[in-house]
Amino acid sequence: MSEREILETQAQKCASMLEKSKRAVLLSGAGMSTSAGLPDFRGPQGIYRQKLHTDPERIFDIDAFHEDPSFFYDFHREFLRSVGKIKPTFAHRFFASLEKEGILEGIITQNIDALHQRAGSRKVYEIHGGIWKSFCPGCGKTWGYEESLQLAFEQKVPHCDSCGDVIKPDIVFFGEMVKHLDDCRALSESADLFFVVGSSLVVTPAALLPSMTRGDVIVVNKGDISRTYLPENRVVLHAEEDIDTFFRAVNSYLKLEVPEEPEEA
Ligand code: ZN
C-alpha cells in the first residue's frame, strides 16, 4: 500500500469507530502544540535552553518561584507571547466539534497552552495545569485567561488586589502534585474509545492513563512513542502521521462541521 492508501484506510477505520463511539476520550501531548507552531520550550533543543540560556527545571522550580517570582515571570511572558501568536489547529477544532456532537466525553491534556479551550472545548482536564487561569495562593482568588494575560504584562510580578500575595499561574511546577488525577482516571476508565494524540507517553502519571481504559485505543503520533505503559492489546490503530493531515482525512469520512476559525472564548 502507498502512504496515501495507508492514510485513507486508517482514517476510514477511525471515522467508523467514532461513529459507533458514545464516550470517546482524548489524551493530548506536546505534538499537538508543536503542530500549531508553538516552539519547543522545555526540550533539549528548547528555547529556554538555546535562546534564554537557562534550564526549564529552574524556571518551573516551585522553591525558586517563592524566592524570586520575577525570574519565572520574565520567562513566562516570553511563553505567553509565543502562545498569543498561534491558533488552535484543525485537530483542536475537530475534537471541540466531537464534544459538541456528544461523541467526545472529555479531554485530558499534558499541554499548558490552553489551545483546546481556545478551540471551544469545554471539558478539559489539564493534568499539568495551564495558563487558562491563575490564582492567589494567599486568599484563593482566581483570574480567567484574558485577565491573567493582562496582569502578567502589566506588572513585573502580578500581585493579588485583595491580599497582596504573588499571583501564580495554574501551571504545575516541579515539586507540585499533578492536577485532576481522580477525574482523569475516571474519564479514562469510562472511555469506549481512547485517543492518544501527540504524546510520547513518557511522563507519568499521564502515560499510565491509556492502560486504565476498557475501550479501544487509537494512537496518532509522528515521533517516537514509549511502549512501556501502552496497552498494546487494546491499540487498534497506530497512525504515524501528521496530526492535522490525519484528522482532516478522518473528517472527510465523518463529515462533522468543524469551524475554520476557532470561536475564541
Ligand atoms: Zn489574594
Residues whose N, C-alpha, C, O or C-beta is under 5 A from the ligand:
A	BS01	ZN	C136 G138 C139 G140 K141 C160 S162 C163 G164 D165
